[in-house]
């Protein structure tokens, strides 16, 4: 099994974290960002979006969209990431989709403005607006986590993976953030997971 994508991509981190939780044998190949190659014909044949990550299996099966890759691998290989109960599983899917539609777009201007943009070219208003929107999103997480240990329910699942990658960025980029006690409790439990530490915490924001 190959995972095409650079370690600094938040979307690649989701997949690698899931692989780490399941302890799946794999080969990760650097593409995207400074490594390039995503515009080359061989890559576009696997992923017409020219983005990372892309899963490539031994039989030639390929899959892109990070949350879809995480769900597929969990369904195929087991390991406890996929909730067995349909309603709990639906909750996990809901929060994975929420990451794509709400917290991801909210924090993107903050990340790009503070990490990828030279100081003299930054847009302070866009960064401030992104911080506010991200804080509003994290408040939603906090409210949910005041009712359950994890986003899908009582146990860690793949439903926690996308949001936790975003919350890591929020915590690093917005030290002046409000106090969200339920998110902090949840994040402490997430941060104690070796696969999260290896594939997310240890990777610098660049």
Buried (B, 14 or more C-beta within 10 A) or exposed (E): BBBBBBBBBBBBBBBBBBBBBBEBEBEBBBBBBEEEBBEEEEBEEBBEEBBBBBBBEEEEEBBBBBBEBBBBBBEEBEBEBBBEEEEBBEBBBEBBEBBBEBBBBBBBBBBBBBBEBEEEEBEEEBBEBBBEBBBEBBEBBBEBBEEBBBBBBEBBBBBBBBBBBBBBBBBBBBEEBEEBEBBBBBBEBBBEBEBBBBBBEEBEEE
